[in-house]
Amino acid sequence: MIAAESLGARSMATKVTTPDVRITIDPGVALGSRFGMLPHPLEYKVLSESRAMIRDACRESEVLVITHYHYDHYSPPFNNDYVWTWSDRKMAEELYRDRVLLMKDPRENINFSQRIRAYHLSRFLGSVSREVRVGDGSAFEFGDTRIVFSRAVPHGEEGSPLGYVVMVKILWNDQSFLFASDVQGPMSDFTREAIIGWGASTLYVGGPPAYLVPHQIEDEIVRRGIRNLAAVAESTPVTIVDHHLMRAANWRELVGDAETRARDSGKLLMSAAAYSNRGEQLLEATRDRLYRDSPPGSEFLAWTRKSYEKRRSTPPPI
């Protein structure tokens, strides 16, 4: 795992290495608004460090995979944005140049906002990348390594206005790794059965957004995502759950039953931080406490009072 919510920033950026090929999946990272506050300086520090690690992973990779077009899953080639993504056009060129891009279909099974983002990214990639291929429902071989994409599945529950994502499975020898980014549990029963049917030895899945209850999502929908998480966890040797779920400080309590069912079945359920043997940092989930217990200095507070455009073009003092 390169970056993740349990490691301090919105991301599921992951590097997979086989004897044949090095692959970076979803090379993006971002911060988000929470508690009516801008991110804390510590969050910006993690964002900057995550950006550097994503850059290094992409430098070492021949293949990049993009499962959908949200800014925490790919690096947009626009002008400086030091508020949310710490990304700029120069960095995007560095990430994508001379790489093979395997991407979610930019035209089919995609909502309007992602279609626009995918259009601009595709135009940009035409001048810098080695090759761009649509992944949906396709398979690609690099030596003895096989990369298999699902058809588009819902970004969360069926009919979600957030659109669709593709899942990707990497197989080498008798090992398989399934990456299921923003399926949110999965919330969709169809996606649950697809994950179980693929029978991966290791699953990395985005959990449900419990932090949005009750204002933006119903509690029962999140509970369905947790029930489906339990079902996939008790059928998969190792399940790594992270992303939206880790925006809730009580995530362990929420998935307690899923963890028990996995353990009783001789399986493992853990966060990206635990899987990576790195310390857990739930920074967004505890942003209000960070501001209270570690108040930012005067220079950072002065930066927060600048206009949005000035903040976008000027890195915060961290």
MARPA-769474 format. One line per 3 residues: number of its first residue (from 1); their letters; for each residue z negated, y, x of C-alpha. Coordinates in steps of 0.1 Angstrom, whole numbers. Each point is the difference from the previous one (the first is absolute). Example, Ala and Ser with C-alpha at 12.3 -4.5 7.8 and 13.67 -1.06 7.14 Angstrom:
MARPA-769474
1> AS> -78/-45/123; 7/34/14
***
This chain:
MARPA-769474
1> MIA> 0/0/0; 10/34/14; -16/23/-26
4> AES> -17/-5/-34; -24/15/-24; -28/-21/14
7> LGA> 9/15/34; -1/36/-13; 34/10/-14
10> RSM> 24/-9/-28; 23/-26/15; 9/-36/2
13> ATK> 20/3/33; 2/-34/16; 16/-15/31
16> VTT> 11/-37/0; 11/-16/32; 17/-34/4
19> PDV> 17/-15/30; 33/13/-14; -6/35/-13
22> RIT> -25/28/-4; -3/15/-35; -18/31/-12
25> IDP> -5/0/-38; -5/33/-19; -3/24/29
28> GVA> -17/28/-19; -35/16/-3; -13/28/-21
31> LGS> -31/17/-14; -6/10/-36; -20/24/-21
34> RFG> -34/-12/-11; -31/16/-16; 19/33/-1
37> MLP> -2/2/38; 24/0/28; -5/-29/25
40> HPL> -29/2/24; 7/6/37; -8/-36/7
43> EYK> 27/-11/-24; 25/22/19; -11/-15/33
46> VLS> 7/-35/-14; 33/12/-15; 11/13/34
49> ESR> -11/-32/18; 17/-21/-26; 33/19/4
52> AMI> -2/-7/38; -6/-37/-6; 29/-2/-25
55> RDA> 23/17/25; -10/-25/27; 5/-29/-24
58> CRE> 35/12/-10; 10/5/37; -9/-36/6
61> SEV> 18/-13/-31; 36/-10/-6; -3/-1/-38
64> LVI> -17/24/-24; -7/-9/-36; -6/25/-28
67> THY> -12/-15/-33; 2/32/-21; 2/38/4
70> HYD> -35/14/-2; -10/21/30; -28/-23/10
73> HYS> 26/-28/4; 27/17/20; 3/31/22
76> PPF> 21/27/-17; 24/20/22; -9/34/-13
79> NND> -14/31/17; -36/0/13; -27/-11/-24
82> YVW> -34/2/15; -18/0/-33; 7/-35/-13
85> TWS> 22/-21/23; 0/15/36; 37/-8/0
88> DRK> 31/20/10; 37/-6/6; -4/-5/37
91> MAE> -25/-28/-6; 22/-16/-26; 29/0/24
94> ELY> -22/-17/26; -12/-27/-24; 34/-9/-15
97> RDR> 25/5/29; 19/-31/9; -21/-22/-23
100> VLL> 11/-25/-26; -13/13/-34; -6/-26/-28
103> MKD> -8/21/-31; -6/-1/-37; 31/7/-19
106> PRE> 3/38/-3; 20/-1/-32; -11/-29/-22
109> NIN> -35/-6/-15; -13/33/12; -16/30/-17
112> FSQ> 14/36/3; -23/14/27; 5/-31/22
115> RIR> 37/1/-5; 2/36/13; -22/-9/30
118> AYH> 21/-31/7; 32/20/-2; -11/25/26
121> LSR> -14/-27/23; 32/-20/-3; 21/30/10
124> FLG> -23/6/30; 1/-36/11; 38/-1/0
127> SVS> 0/22/32; -29/-16/19; -6/-37/-9
130> REV> 19/-30/13; 4/-16/-34; -13/5/-35
133> RVG> -1/-30/-24; -13/-3/-36; -28/-26/-1
136> DGS> -4/-7/-38; 5/-38/-6; 15/-5/35
139> AFE> -9/-19/31; 6/8/37; -3/-22/31
142> FGD> -9/11/35; 1/-32/21; -25/-24/-16
145> TRI> -17/28/-19; 9/5/-37; -7/32/-20
148> VFS> 2/-6/-37; -2/28/-27; -10/-4/-36
151> RAV> 18/17/-28; -15/32/-11; -35/-4/-15
154> PHG> -21/27/-18; -20/25/19; -31/-11/-18
157> EEG> 2/-10/-37; 32/-9/-19; 19/32/-9
160> SPL> -19/21/24; 15/36/3; -6/-4/38
163> GYV> 30/-23/1; 5/-31/22; -6/-15/34
166> VMV> 13/-30/19; -22/-26/15; 10/-15/34
169> KIL> -8/-34/15; 4/-7/37; 3/-36/11
172> WND> -1/-16/34; -6/-37/7; -27/-10/-25
175> QSF> -15/35/-3; 7/25/-27; -12/35/-7
178> LFA> 5/16/-34; -2/38/-3; -5/13/-36
181> SDV> -6/37/3; -6/20/-33; -2/-29/-25
184> QGP> -36/12/-6; -18/-33/-2; 25/-11/-11
187> MSD> -3/15/-35; 31/-18/-12; -3/-36/-10
190> FTR> 36/-5/10; -7/13/35; -32/-22/2
193> EAI> 21/-32/-7; 27/11/25; -26/4/27
196> IGW> -16/-33/-7; 34/-17/-2; 10/13/35
199> GAS> -30/-18/15; -6/21/30; -26/-9/26
202> TLY> -10/37/3; 3/26/-27; -4/37/4
205> VGG> -3/17/-34; -8/34/-14; -29/-1/-23
208> PPA> -5/18/-34; -8/38/-1; -34/-2/-15
211> YLV> -7/35/11; 23/13/-28; -22/-15/-28
214> PHQ> -4/14/-26; 21/32/2; 34/-14/11
217> IED> -3/-37/-6; -19/-23/-24; -28/-21/14
220> EIV> 14/-32/-16; 33/4/20; -19/2/32
223> RRG> -21/-30/-10; 33/-19/-6; 10/9/35
226> IRN> -32/-14/14; 3/-32/-20; 35/-5/13
229> LAA> -13/8/35; -25/-28/-4; 28/-24/-11
232> VAE> 22/7/31; -30/0/23; -12/-35/-10
235> STP> 35/-13/6; 7/17/33; -17/-10/33
238> VTI> -5/37/11; 3/30/-23; -3/35/14
241> VDH> -6/26/-28; 0/37/7; 18/32/-9
244> HLM> -8/15/-35; -31/-22/-4; -16/16/30
247> RAA> 0/34/-16; -30/-13/-19; -32/-1/21
250> NWR> -13/-29/-21; 31/-22/6; -21/-30/12
253> ELV> -19/0/-33; 32/1/-19; 16/-30/17
256> GDA> -32/-20/3; 12/-27/-24; 34/-2/18
259> ETR> -17/-4/33; -23/-27/-14; 29/-19/-15
262> ARD> 19/2/33; -30/-13/20; -7/-28/-24
265> SGK> 37/-11/4; -4/1/38; 21/32/3
268> LLM> -7/34/14; 2/35/-16; -5/30/22
271> SAA> 10/36/7; 26/11/25; -29/13/22
274> AYS> -17/-33/0; 32/-19/7; 7/23/29
277> NRG> -36/-2/14; -3/37/-3; -28/21/-15
280> EQL> 4/9/-37; 5/37/-8; 3/8/-37
283> LEA> 6/37/6; 18/11/-31; -25/-19/-22
286> TRD> -29/19/16; 17/34/6; -27/18/-20
289> RLY> -27/-15/21; 19/8/32; 2/37/-9
292> RDS> -37/-1/-8; -13/-19/30; 25/12/26
295> PPG> 10/35/-11; 33/12/16; -1/28/25
298> SEF> 11/35/-6; 35/-4/16; 8/-29/-23
301> LAW> -12/19/-31; 21/30/10; 30/-24/2
304> TRK> -7/-12/-36; 1/36/-12; 36/5/13
307> SYE> 29/-1/-24; 14/-35/-7; 32/7/20
310> KRR> -20/12/30; -22/-31/-2; 30/-22/-2
313> STP> 14/14/33; -32/3/19; -22/-30/10
316> PPI> -36/3/-11; -26/5/28; -17/-34/3
***
